[in-house]
Amino acid sequence: MYEVGVYMIANLTVRDAEQYRKYEKGFFPILKRFGGEFVTFDDKHETFEGTDPLQGRVIIFKFPSEKAARDWYDDDEYQVLSEFRRSGTVLKALTLVHELPPRP
């Protein structure tokens, strides 16, 4: 069976840049430890349609599998670090999205 990768999409508003910078400093080493890759972020995205548009910053990163993403999120070191994100931002959503499996 083929294991598909997953994308994580975070939507947040930075309220305290100093606290959020502490989070950013520790984020990338932990992300890499779980095989994660940073894709992009955008503070000036546009919503073309919909009634609940994204607000603030949108961040996209990916993992090789759902298990890797869940292990990253459940990691004790990440949870300690995420307190800086929680205190420095208002998080609207952190969403896991599965890749499509290869087509025959």
Biopython code that builds the backbone (N, CA, C, O; Angstrom):
import numpy as np
from Bio.PDB.StructureBuilder import StructureBuilder

atoms = [
    (1, "MET", "N", (0.844, -1.190, 0.000)),
    (1, "MET", "CA", (0.000, 0.000, 0.000)),
    (1, "MET", "C", (0.884, 1.246, 0.000)),
    (1, "MET", "O", (1.896, 1.300, 0.700)),
    (2, "TYR", "N", (0.504, 2.218, -0.769)),
    (2, "TYR", "CA", (1.251, 3.471, -0.895)),
    (2, "TYR", "C", (0.842, 4.417, 0.225)),
    (2, "TYR", "O", (-0.347, 4.623, 0.468)),
    (3, "GLU", "N", (1.828, 4.991, 0.904)),
    (3, "GLU", "CA", (1.530, 5.976, 1.945)),
    (3, "GLU", "C", (1.673, 7.367, 1.348)),
    (3, "GLU", "O", (2.736, 7.725, 0.842)),
    (4, "VAL", "N", (0.607, 8.147, 1.408)),
    (4, "VAL", "CA", (0.624, 9.483, 0.808)),
    (4, "VAL", "C", (1.166, 10.503, 1.799)),
    (4, "VAL", "O", (1.045, 10.352, 3.015)),
    (5, "GLY", "N", (1.766, 11.543, 1.237)),
    (5, "GLY", "CA", (2.213, 12.661, 2.059)),
    (5, "GLY", "C", (1.023, 13.502, 2.482)),
    (5, "GLY", "O", (-0.096, 13.315, 2.002)),
    (6, "VAL", "N", (1.284, 14.423, 3.382)),
    (6, "VAL", "CA", (0.233, 15.326, 3.839)),
    (6, "VAL", "C", (0.779, 16.745, 3.890)),
    (6, "VAL", "O", (1.973, 16.975, 4.082)),
    (7, "TYR", "N", (-0.125, 17.670, 3.715)),
    (7, "TYR", "CA", (0.186, 19.085, 3.867)),
    (7, "TYR", "C", (-0.470, 19.581, 5.146)),
    (7, "TYR", "O", (-1.560, 19.139, 5.510)),
    (8, "MET", "N", (0.199, 20.497, 5.817)),
    (8, "MET", "CA", (-0.389, 21.192, 6.952)),
    (8, "MET", "C", (-0.605, 22.630, 6.515)),
    (8, "MET", "O", (0.292, 23.260, 5.956)),
    (9, "ILE", "N", (-1.788, 23.141, 6.771)),
    (9, "ILE", "CA", (-2.118, 24.522, 6.449)),
    (9, "ILE", "C", (-2.492, 25.206, 7.758)),
    (9, "ILE", "O", (-3.447, 24.818, 8.430)),
    (10, "ALA", "N", (-1.722, 26.229, 8.103)),
    (10, "ALA", "CA", (-1.996, 26.997, 9.315)),
    (10, "ALA", "C", (-2.499, 28.374, 8.906)),
    (10, "ALA", "O", (-1.983, 28.986, 7.971)),
    (11, "ASN", "N", (-3.504, 28.847, 9.614)),
    (11, "ASN", "CA", (-4.030, 30.189, 9.400)),
    (11, "ASN", "C", (-4.048, 30.884, 10.751)),
    (11, "ASN", "O", (-4.764, 30.476, 11.666)),
    (12, "LEU", "N", (-3.251, 31.938, 10.863)),
    (12, "LEU", "CA", (-3.119, 32.622, 12.151)),
    (12, "LEU", "C", (-2.876, 34.104, 11.956)),
    (12, "LEU", "O", (-2.515, 34.556, 10.869)),
    (13, "THR", "N", (-3.081, 34.847, 13.023)),
    (13, "THR", "CA", (-2.776, 36.273, 13.065)),
    (13, "THR", "C", (-1.746, 36.485, 14.155)),
    (13, "THR", "O", (-1.950, 36.094, 15.305)),
    (14, "VAL", "N", (-0.636, 37.107, 13.784)),
    (14, "VAL", "CA", (0.429, 37.380, 14.752)),
    (14, "VAL", "C", (0.016, 38.588, 15.586)),
    (14, "VAL", "O", (-0.257, 39.663, 15.052)),
    (15, "ARG", "N", (-0.024, 38.397, 16.890)),
    (15, "ARG", "CA", (-0.391, 39.471, 17.824)),
    (15, "ARG", "C", (0.821, 39.976, 18.610)),
    (15, "ARG", "O", (0.865, 41.143, 18.999)),
    (16, "ASP", "N", (1.795, 39.108, 18.844)),
    (16, "ASP", "CA", (3.005, 39.465, 19.580)),
    (16, "ASP", "C", (4.196, 38.907, 18.804)),
    (16, "ASP", "O", (4.533, 37.730, 18.929)),
    (17, "ALA", "N", (4.831, 39.765, 18.001)),
    (17, "ALA", "CA", (5.904, 39.326, 17.102)),
    (17, "ALA", "C", (7.084, 38.736, 17.858)),
    (17, "ALA", "O", (7.717, 37.804, 17.362)),
    (18, "GLU", "N", (7.394, 39.240, 19.027)),
    (18, "GLU", "CA", (8.527, 38.726, 19.808)),
    (18, "GLU", "C", (8.272, 37.274, 20.241)),
    (18, "GLU", "O", (9.166, 36.435, 20.127)),
    (19, "GLN", "N", (7.086, 36.975, 20.727)),
    (19, "GLN", "CA", (6.748, 35.605, 21.123)),
    (19, "GLN", "C", (6.738, 34.687, 19.897)),
    (19, "GLN", "O", (7.218, 33.555, 19.956)),
    (20, "TYR", "N", (6.191, 35.183, 18.796)),
    (20, "TYR", "CA", (6.120, 34.367, 17.589)),
    (20, "TYR", "C", (7.516, 34.088, 17.031)),
    (20, "TYR", "O", (7.756, 32.993, 16.522)),
    (21, "ARG", "N", (8.438, 35.040, 17.111)),
    (21, "ARG", "CA", (9.818, 34.815, 16.654)),
    (21, "ARG", "C", (10.482, 33.693, 17.446)),
    (21, "ARG", "O", (11.256, 32.918, 16.884)),
    (22, "LYS", "N", (10.192, 33.596, 18.733)),
    (22, "LYS", "CA", (10.735, 32.491, 19.544)),
    (22, "LYS", "C", (10.229, 31.155, 18.997)),
    (22, "LYS", "O", (10.975, 30.177, 18.945)),
    (23, "TYR", "N", (8.987, 31.120, 18.599)),
    (23, "TYR", "CA", (8.415, 29.916, 18.005)),
    (23, "TYR", "C", (9.096, 29.593, 16.672)),
    (23, "TYR", "O", (9.488, 28.452, 16.429)),
    (24, "GLU", "N", (9.232, 30.597, 15.821)),
    (24, "GLU", "CA", (9.840, 30.387, 14.504)),
    (24, "GLU", "C", (11.262, 29.838, 14.618)),
    (24, "GLU", "O", (11.656, 28.968, 13.842)),
    (25, "LYS", "N", (12.026, 30.339, 15.575)),
    (25, "LYS", "CA", (13.419, 29.889, 15.745)),
    (25, "LYS", "C", (13.506, 28.396, 16.003)),
    (25, "LYS", "O", (14.404, 27.731, 15.486)),
    (26, "GLY", "N", (12.604, 27.868, 16.781)),
    (26, "GLY", "CA", (12.639, 26.453, 17.116)),
    (26, "GLY", "C", (11.852, 25.559, 16.170)),
    (26, "GLY", "O", (12.018, 24.340, 16.180)),
    (27, "PHE", "N", (11.000, 26.160, 15.356)),
    (27, "PHE", "CA", (10.098, 25.398, 14.497)),
    (27, "PHE", "C", (10.832, 24.558, 13.463)),
    (27, "PHE", "O", (10.554, 23.366, 13.329)),
    (28, "PHE", "N", (11.757, 25.153, 12.737)),
    (28, "PHE", "CA", (12.369, 24.472, 11.594)),
    (28, "PHE", "C", (13.189, 23.244, 11.974)),
    (28, "PHE", "O", (13.087, 22.233, 11.280)),
    (29, "PRO", "N", (13.995, 23.269, 13.036)),
    (29, "PRO", "CA", (14.713, 22.046, 13.408)),
    (29, "PRO", "C", (13.777, 20.890, 13.778)),
    (29, "PRO", "O", (14.054, 19.738, 13.445)),
    (30, "ILE", "N", (12.681, 21.193, 14.457)),
    (30, "ILE", "CA", (11.727, 20.139, 14.821)),
    (30, "ILE", "C", (11.008, 19.633, 13.575)),
    (30, "ILE", "O", (10.810, 18.428, 13.421)),
    (31, "LEU", "N", (10.619, 20.540, 12.689)),
    (31, "LEU", "CA", (9.976, 20.149, 11.434)),
    (31, "LEU", "C", (10.861, 19.170, 10.665)),
    (31, "LEU", "O", (10.383, 18.135, 10.201)),
    (32, "LYS", "N", (12.149, 19.493, 10.530)),
    (32, "LYS", "CA", (13.083, 18.638, 9.785)),
    (32, "LYS", "C", (13.243, 17.272, 10.444)),
    (32, "LYS", "O", (13.375, 16.259, 9.756)),
    (33, "ARG", "N", (13.230, 17.244, 11.777)),
    (33, "ARG", "CA", (13.400, 15.985, 12.493)),
    (33, "ARG", "C", (12.319, 14.971, 12.137)),
    (33, "ARG", "O", (12.549, 13.764, 12.210)),
    (34, "PHE", "N", (11.140, 15.458, 11.753)),
    (34, "PHE", "CA", (10.036, 14.578, 11.393)),
    (34, "PHE", "C", (9.858, 14.462, 9.876)),
    (34, "PHE", "O", (8.812, 14.021, 9.398)),
    (35, "GLY", "N", (10.887, 14.862, 9.128)),
    (35, "GLY", "CA", (10.839, 14.754, 7.677)),
    (35, "GLY", "C", (9.995, 15.826, 7.014)),
    (35, "GLY", "O", (9.661, 15.712, 5.835)),
    (36, "GLY", "N", (9.646, 16.870, 7.761)),
    (36, "GLY", "CA", (8.806, 17.927, 7.228)),
    (36, "GLY", "C", (9.572, 18.899, 6.352)),
    (36, "GLY", "O", (10.786, 19.060, 6.481)),
    (37, "GLU", "N", (8.843, 19.537, 5.468)),
    (37, "GLU", "CA", (9.399, 20.537, 4.562)),
    (37, "GLU", "C", (8.517, 21.775, 4.590)),
    (37, "GLU", "O", (7.293, 21.680, 4.494)),
    (38, "PHE", "N", (9.144, 22.933, 4.721)),
    (38, "PHE", "CA", (8.426, 24.203, 4.625)),
    (38, "PHE", "C", (8.124, 24.465, 3.158)),
    (38, "PHE", "O", (9.008, 24.325, 2.313)),
    (39, "VAL", "N", (6.886, 24.845, 2.840)),
    (39, "VAL", "CA", (6.506, 25.134, 1.456)),
    (39, "VAL", "C", (6.449, 26.643, 1.230)),
    (39, "VAL", "O", (7.169, 27.161, 0.376)),
    (40, "THR", "N", (5.612, 27.356, 1.976)),
    (40, "THR", "CA", (5.481, 28.803, 1.800)),
    (40, "THR", "C", (4.655, 29.408, 2.926)),
    (40, "THR", "O", (4.026, 28.699, 3.711)),
    (41, "PHE", "N", (4.674, 30.733, 2.983)),
    (41, "PHE", "CA", (3.729, 31.467, 3.821)),
    (41, "PHE", "C", (3.338, 32.727, 3.067)),
    (41, "PHE", "O", (4.053, 33.170, 2.169)),
    (42, "ASP", "N", (2.197, 33.301, 3.437)),
    (42, "ASP", "CA", (1.726, 34.502, 2.758)),
    (42, "ASP", "C", (0.904, 35.336, 3.731)),
    (42, "ASP", "O", (-0.020, 34.841, 4.376)),
    (43, "ASP", "N", (1.263, 36.610, 3.820)),
    (43, "ASP", "CA", (0.497, 37.554, 4.637)),
    (43, "ASP", "C", (-0.485, 38.370, 3.797)),
    (43, "ASP", "O", (-1.285, 39.129, 4.343)),
    (44, "LYS", "N", (-0.428, 38.216, 2.458)),
    (44, "LYS", "CA", (-1.274, 39.029, 1.579)),
    (44, "LYS", "C", (-2.034, 38.166, 0.576)),
    (44, "LYS", "O", (-2.167, 38.535, -0.591)),
    (45, "HIS", "N", (-2.526, 37.030, 1.028)),
    (45, "HIS", "CA", (-3.282, 36.125, 0.169)),
    (45, "HIS", "C", (-4.624, 36.756, -0.186)),
    (45, "HIS", "O", (-5.070, 37.706, 0.458)),
    (46, "GLU", "N", (-5.247, 36.221, -1.202)),
    (46, "GLU", "CA", (-6.554, 36.715, -1.644)),
    (46, "GLU", "C", (-7.562, 35.580, -1.671)),
    (46, "GLU", "O", (-7.260, 34.483, -2.140)),
    (47, "THR", "N", (-8.738, 35.840, -1.176)),
    (47, "THR", "CA", (-9.837, 34.882, -1.259)),
    (47, "THR", "C", (-10.729, 35.301, -2.420)),
    (47, "THR", "O", (-11.260, 36.412, -2.425)),
    (48, "PHE", "N", (-10.896, 34.428, -3.398)),
    (48, "PHE", "CA", (-11.714, 34.741, -4.560)),
    (48, "PHE", "C", (-13.194, 34.474, -4.302)),
    (48, "PHE", "O", (-14.059, 35.188, -4.809)),
    (49, "GLU", "N", (-13.479, 33.438, -3.507)),
    (49, "GLU", "CA", (-14.863, 33.095, -3.214)),
    (49, "GLU", "C", (-14.945, 32.536, -1.815)),
    (49, "GLU", "O", (-13.946, 32.084, -1.255)),
    (50, "GLY", "N", (-16.138, 32.566, -1.249)),
    (50, "GLY", "CA", (-16.370, 31.933, 0.045)),
    (50, "GLY", "C", (-16.839, 32.917, 1.092)),
    (50, "GLY", "O", (-16.643, 34.127, 0.970)),
    (51, "THR", "N", (-17.465, 32.375, 2.127)),
    (51, "THR", "CA", (-18.035, 33.220, 3.166)),
    (51, "THR", "C", (-17.181, 33.285, 4.428)),
    (51, "THR", "O", (-17.458, 34.088, 5.319)),
    (52, "ASP", "N", (-16.139, 32.444, 4.517)),
    (52, "ASP", "CA", (-15.278, 32.437, 5.694)),
    (52, "ASP", "C", (-13.815, 32.554, 5.237)),
    (52, "ASP", "O", (-13.053, 31.591, 5.327)),
    (53, "PRO", "N", (-13.433, 33.735, 4.749)),
    (53, "PRO", "CA", (-12.102, 33.866, 4.165)),
    (53, "PRO", "C", (-10.991, 33.710, 5.208)),
    (53, "PRO", "O", (-11.168, 34.000, 6.391)),
    (54, "LEU", "N", (-9.856, 33.247, 4.725)),
    (54, "LEU", "CA", (-8.671, 33.169, 5.567)),
    (54, "LEU", "C", (-8.278, 34.582, 5.979)),
    (54, "LEU", "O", (-8.428, 35.532, 5.211)),
    (55, "GLN", "N", (-7.776, 34.706, 7.197)),
    (55, "GLN", "CA", (-7.359, 36.010, 7.694)),
    (55, "GLN", "C", (-5.955, 35.889, 8.261)),
    (55, "GLN", "O", (-5.598, 34.851, 8.817)),
    (56, "GLY", "N", (-5.158, 36.937, 8.127)),
    (56, "GLY", "CA", (-3.811, 36.917, 8.691)),
    (56, "GLY", "C", (-2.855, 36.127, 7.819)),
    (56, "GLY", "O", (-2.905, 36.210, 6.592)),
    (57, "ARG", "N", (-1.994, 35.369, 8.453)),
    (57, "ARG", "CA", (-0.941, 34.614, 7.773)),
    (57, "ARG", "C", (-1.414, 33.203, 7.458)),
    (57, "ARG", "O", (-2.059, 32.547, 8.277)),
    (58, "VAL", "N", (-1.077, 32.747, 6.244)),
    (58, "VAL", "CA", (-1.324, 31.369, 5.839)),
    (58, "VAL", "C", (0.047, 30.722, 5.647)),
    (58, "VAL", "O", (0.903, 31.261, 4.946)),
    (59, "ILE", "N", (0.247, 29.569, 6.271)),
    (59, "ILE", "CA", (1.515, 28.851, 6.223)),
    (59, "ILE", "C", (1.237, 27.440, 5.720)),
    (59, "ILE", "O", (0.289, 26.790, 6.162)),
    (60, "ILE", "N", (2.074, 26.970, 4.788)),
    (60, "ILE", "CA", (1.911, 25.617, 4.251)),
    (60, "ILE", "C", (3.238, 24.877, 4.403)),
    (60, "ILE", "O", (4.292, 25.371, 4.002)),
    (61, "PHE", "N", (3.164, 23.688, 4.989)),
    (61, "PHE", "CA", (4.326, 22.810, 5.071)),
    (61, "PHE", "C", (3.844, 21.391, 4.888)),
    (61, "PHE", "O", (2.645, 21.125, 4.969)),
    (62, "LYS", "N", (4.774, 20.468, 4.639)),
    (62, "LYS", "CA", (4.337, 19.106, 4.325)),
    (62, "LYS", "C", (5.176, 18.082, 5.063)),
    (62, "LYS", "O", (6.289, 18.356, 5.512)),
    (63, "PHE", "N", (4.599, 16.884, 5.172)),
    (63, "PHE", "CA", (5.256, 15.734, 5.788)),
    (63, "PHE", "C", (5.136, 14.549, 4.834)),
    (63, "PHE", "O", (4.232, 14.507, 4.000)),
    (64, "PRO", "N", (6.049, 13.589, 4.961)),
    (64, "PRO", "CA", (5.999, 12.428, 4.066)),
    (64, "PRO", "C", (4.820, 11.491, 4.335)),
    (64, "PRO", "O", (4.483, 10.661, 3.491)),
    (65, "SER", "N", (4.189, 11.622, 5.518)),
    (65, "SER", "CA", (3.070, 10.743, 5.860)),
    (65, "SER", "C", (2.223, 11.394, 6.946)),
    (65, "SER", "O", (2.654, 12.333, 7.616)),
    (66, "GLU", "N", (1.016, 10.876, 7.104)),
    (66, "GLU", "CA", (0.156, 11.357, 8.186)),
    (66, "GLU", "C", (0.775, 11.018, 9.542)),
    (66, "GLU", "O", (0.695, 11.809, 10.482)),
    (67, "LYS", "N", (1.394, 9.838, 9.637)),
    (67, "LYS", "CA", (2.035, 9.452, 10.892)),
    (67, "LYS", "C", (3.127, 10.446, 11.284)),
    (67, "LYS", "O", (3.226, 10.829, 12.450)),
    (68, "ALA", "N", (3.945, 10.866, 10.320)),
    (68, "ALA", "CA", (5.006, 11.840, 10.606)),
    (68, "ALA", "C", (4.407, 13.153, 11.102)),
    (68, "ALA", "O", (4.934, 13.761, 12.033)),
    (69, "ALA", "N", (3.307, 13.593, 10.485)),
    (69, "ALA", "CA", (2.652, 14.836, 10.895)),
    (69, "ALA", "C", (2.090, 14.718, 12.314)),
    (69, "ALA", "O", (2.231, 15.633, 13.126)),
    (70, "ARG", "N", (1.456, 13.591, 12.598)),
    (70, "ARG", "CA", (0.896, 13.402, 13.939)),
    (70, "ARG", "C", (1.989, 13.272, 14.989)),
    (70, "ARG", "O", (1.851, 13.784, 16.100)),
    (71, "ASP", "N", (3.086, 12.581, 14.638)),
    (71, "ASP", "CA", (4.215, 12.460, 15.566)),
    (71, "ASP", "C", (4.827, 13.826, 15.838)),
    (71, "ASP", "O", (5.190, 14.124, 16.976)),
    (72, "TRP", "N", (4.946, 14.664, 14.803)),
    (72, "TRP", "CA", (5.460, 16.030, 14.976)),
    (72, "TRP", "C", (4.560, 16.810, 15.933)),
    (72, "TRP", "O", (5.041, 17.421, 16.887)),
    (73, "TYR", "N", (3.262, 16.785, 15.674)),
    (73, "TYR", "CA", (2.341, 17.564, 16.495)),
    (73, "TYR", "C", (2.319, 17.074, 17.945)),
    (73, "TYR", "O", (2.213, 17.881, 18.868)),
    (74, "ASP", "N", (2.417, 15.777, 18.148)),
    (74, "ASP", "CA", (2.354, 15.199, 19.490)),
    (74, "ASP", "C", (3.693, 15.228, 20.228)),
    (74, "ASP", "O", (3.752, 14.906, 21.415)),
    (75, "ASP", "N", (4.762, 15.611, 19.538)),
    (75, "ASP", "CA", (6.095, 15.628, 20.131)),
    (75, "ASP", "C", (6.153, 16.584, 21.329)),
    (75, "ASP", "O", (5.698, 17.725, 21.243)),
    (76, "ASP", "N", (6.715, 16.111, 22.439)),
    (76, "ASP", "CA", (6.796, 16.930, 23.654)),
    (76, "ASP", "C", (7.558, 18.237, 23.416)),
    (76, "ASP", "O", (7.140, 19.294, 23.888)),
    (77, "GLU", "N", (8.681, 18.166, 22.683)),
    (77, "GLU", "CA", (9.469, 19.370, 22.422)),
    (77, "GLU", "C", (8.669, 20.371, 21.589)),
    (77, "GLU", "O", (8.720, 21.575, 21.840)),
    (78, "TYR", "N", (7.922, 19.862, 20.587)),
    (78, "TYR", "CA", (7.101, 20.763, 19.782)),
    (78, "TYR", "C", (5.993, 21.389, 20.638)),
    (78, "TYR", "O", (5.725, 22.584, 20.518)),
    (79, "GLN", "N", (5.360, 20.612, 21.483)),
    (79, "GLN", "CA", (4.280, 21.155, 22.305)),
    (79, "GLN", "C", (4.776, 22.248, 23.252)),
    (79, "GLN", "O", (4.077, 23.236, 23.480)),
    (80, "VAL", "N", (5.978, 22.074, 23.801)),
    (80, "VAL", "CA", (6.556, 23.137, 24.644)),
    (80, "VAL", "C", (6.794, 24.378, 23.793)),
    (80, "VAL", "O", (6.433, 25.484, 24.194)),
    (81, "LEU", "N", (7.402, 24.200, 22.618)),
    (81, "LEU", "CA", (7.672, 25.318, 21.724)),
    (81, "LEU", "C", (6.382, 26.007, 21.284)),
    (81, "LEU", "O", (6.342, 27.233, 21.176)),
    (82, "SER", "N", (5.343, 25.243, 21.034)),
    (82, "SER", "CA", (4.101, 25.814, 20.512)),
    (82, "SER", "C", (3.432, 26.779, 21.491)),
    (82, "SER", "O", (2.552, 27.545, 21.096)),
    (83, "GLU", "N", (3.829, 26.751, 22.736)),
    (83, "GLU", "CA", (3.290, 27.730, 23.694)),
    (83, "GLU", "C", (3.652, 29.156, 23.273)),
    (83, "GLU", "O", (2.885, 30.085, 23.529)),
    (84, "PHE", "N", (4.815, 29.343, 22.628)),
    (84, "PHE", "CA", (5.165, 30.671, 22.109)),
    (84, "PHE", "C", (4.211, 31.076, 20.989)),
    (84, "PHE", "O", (3.809, 32.236, 20.900)),
    (85, "ARG", "N", (3.848, 30.111, 20.128)),
    (85, "ARG", "CA", (2.868, 30.411, 19.072)),
    (85, "ARG", "C", (1.521, 30.740, 19.690)),
    (85, "ARG", "O", (0.853, 31.692, 19.286)),
    (86, "ARG", "N", (1.136, 29.953, 20.660)),
    (86, "ARG", "CA", (-0.173, 30.182, 21.290)),
    (86, "ARG", "C", (-0.235, 31.539, 21.990)),
    (86, "ARG", "O", (-1.275, 32.197, 21.975)),
    (87, "SER", "N", (0.868, 31.955, 22.598)),
    (87, "SER", "CA", (0.849, 33.241, 23.292)),
    (87, "SER", "C", (1.071, 34.419, 22.351)),
    (87, "SER", "O", (0.735, 35.552, 22.697)),
    (88, "GLY", "N", (1.634, 34.172, 21.159)),
    (88, "GLY", "CA", (1.934, 35.264, 20.241)),
    (88, "GLY", "C", (0.997, 35.406, 19.071)),
    (88, "GLY", "O", (1.114, 36.354, 18.295)),
    (89, "THR", "N", (0.051, 34.464, 18.925)),
    (89, "THR", "CA", (-0.848, 34.509, 17.776)),
    (89, "THR", "C", (-2.270, 34.141, 18.167)),
    (89, "THR", "O", (-2.527, 33.625, 19.255)),
    (90, "VAL", "N", (-3.166, 34.417, 17.266)),
    (90, "VAL", "CA", (-4.519, 33.875, 17.330)),
    (90, "VAL", "C", (-4.599, 32.880, 16.179)),
    (90, "VAL", "O", (-4.533, 33.267, 15.013)),
    (91, "LEU", "N", (-4.740, 31.615, 16.504)),
    (91, "LEU", "CA", (-4.794, 30.553, 15.499)),
    (91, "LEU", "C", (-6.239, 30.326, 15.083)),
    (91, "LEU", "O", (-7.096, 30.027, 15.915)),
    (92, "LYS", "N", (-6.502, 30.469, 13.794)),
    (92, "LYS", "CA", (-7.842, 30.185, 13.279)),
    (92, "LYS", "C", (-7.980, 28.701, 12.968)),
    (92, "LYS", "O", (-9.015, 28.096, 13.246)),
    (93, "ALA", "N", (-6.918, 28.107, 12.380)),
    (93, "ALA", "CA", (-6.981, 26.683, 12.043)),
    (93, "ALA", "C", (-5.587, 26.145, 11.765)),
    (93, "ALA", "O", (-4.721, 26.849, 11.246)),
    (94, "LEU", "N", (-5.391, 24.884, 12.120)),
    (94, "LEU", "CA", (-4.233, 24.089, 11.716)),
    (94, "LEU", "C", (-4.837, 22.832, 11.115)),
    (94, "LEU", "O", (-5.403, 22.007, 11.831)),
    (95, "THR", "N", (-4.718, 22.684, 9.794)),
    (95, "THR", "CA", (-5.463, 21.676, 9.053)),
    (95, "THR", "C", (-4.529, 20.717, 8.336)),
    (95, "THR", "O", (-3.555, 21.143, 7.716)),
    (96, "LEU", "N", (-4.823, 19.422, 8.417)),
    (96, "LEU", "CA", (-4.072, 18.395, 7.712)),
    (96, "LEU", "C", (-4.832, 18.050, 6.432)),
    (96, "LEU", "O", (-6.034, 17.785, 6.468)),
    (97, "VAL", "N", (-4.111, 18.056, 5.286)),
    (97, "VAL", "CA", (-4.706, 17.759, 3.983)),
    (97, "VAL", "C", (-3.872, 16.660, 3.334)),
    (97, "VAL", "O", (-2.657, 16.800, 3.199)),
    (98, "HIS", "N", (-4.520, 15.569, 2.932)),
    (98, "HIS", "CA", (-3.815, 14.431, 2.308)),
    (98, "HIS", "C", (-3.501, 14.689, 0.844)),
    (98, "HIS", "O", (-4.303, 15.278, 0.119)),
    (99, "GLU", "N", (-2.321, 14.240, 0.415)),
    (99, "GLU", "CA", (-1.996, 14.238, -1.019)),
    (99, "GLU", "C", (-2.834, 13.149, -1.688)),
    (99, "GLU", "O", (-3.298, 12.213, -1.038)),
    (100, "LEU", "N", (-3.012, 13.291, -2.972)),
    (100, "LEU", "CA", (-3.640, 12.222, -3.737)),
    (100, "LEU", "C", (-2.619, 11.122, -3.975)),
    (100, "LEU", "O", (-1.447, 11.415, -4.211)),
    (101, "PRO", "N", (-3.042, 9.849, -3.918)),
    (101, "PRO", "CA", (-2.107, 8.768, -4.239)),
    (101, "PRO", "C", (-1.790, 8.801, -5.732)),
    (101, "PRO", "O", (-2.549, 9.368, -6.519)),
    (102, "PRO", "N", (-0.673, 8.195, -6.118)),
    (102, "PRO", "CA", (-0.343, 8.157, -7.545)),
    (102, "PRO", "C", (-1.447, 7.451, -8.329)),
    (102, "PRO", "O", (-2.052, 6.493, -7.847)),
    (103, "ARG", "N", (-1.692, 7.927, -9.513)),
    (103, "ARG", "CA", (-2.717, 7.305, -10.383)),
    (103, "ARG", "C", (-2.053, 6.269, -11.279)),
    (103, "ARG", "O", (-0.944, 6.476, -11.771)),
    (104, "PRO", "N", (-2.744, 5.150, -11.484)),
    (104, "PRO", "CA", (-2.150, 4.096, -12.341)),
    (104, "PRO", "C", (-2.033, 4.532, -13.788)),
    (104, "PRO", "O", (-1.558, 3.767, -14.627)),
]
sb = StructureBuilder()
sb.init_structure("model")
sb.init_model(0)
sb.init_chain("A")
sb.init_seg("    ")
for serial, (resi, resn, name, xyz) in enumerate(atoms, 1):
    if name == "N":
        sb.init_residue(resn, " ", resi, " ")
    sb.init_atom(name, np.array(xyz, "f"), 0.0, 1.0, " ", f" {name:<3s}", serial, name[0])
structure = sb.get_structure()
